[in-house]
Amino acid sequence: MVRGRLSPPGLVRSYLESRHAVTRERVSQALTRFRTPRERLLGVFDALDELFTDPGFKGCAFEMASAEAPPGGAVERAAGASREWVRTLFTTLAQDAGVADPDALARQLRLLYDGAGLSARMDHDPSAATTARAAAAALLDAAPKTEQA
């Protein structure tokens, strides 16, 4: 590595960290529009809808970078941090919505989140987030709730 310059893996990691910050801000900003825990949880998919319909959308940068990167490196760590943020977000929102097992619902919702992104890119389907939102609503409605909810 040349002094003051990033190596290719460092450049990719830096790019991914930047993309994660933008996504985190975009989702966080979108969630401020919603009042109830249910609306906020489903609002994550509304934020995805905005992302998928952006003309510059080219799919998940983390997925594409991870496919080419060696295991255990900077790219995997950056992707892992982003995935952990998504899981934690869904877990917190599910807990706020009174779901008895928020971790289980968060895993299901993250699958929808990932699948929507893949469908939006590979199938050129900007409505993938809307479809995922409907499935998320069904999962949320079917999830057992705590006694306080």
Secondary structure, DSSP 4 states (H G I P E B T S, - for coil): --TTS--HHHHHHHHHHHHHHHHHHHHHHHHTT--SHHHHHHHHHHHHHHHHTSTT--S-HHHHHHHHSPTTSHHHHHHHHHHHHHHHHHHHHHHHTTBS-HHHHHHHHHHHHHHHHHHHHHS--TTHHHHHHHHHHHHHHHS-B-TT-
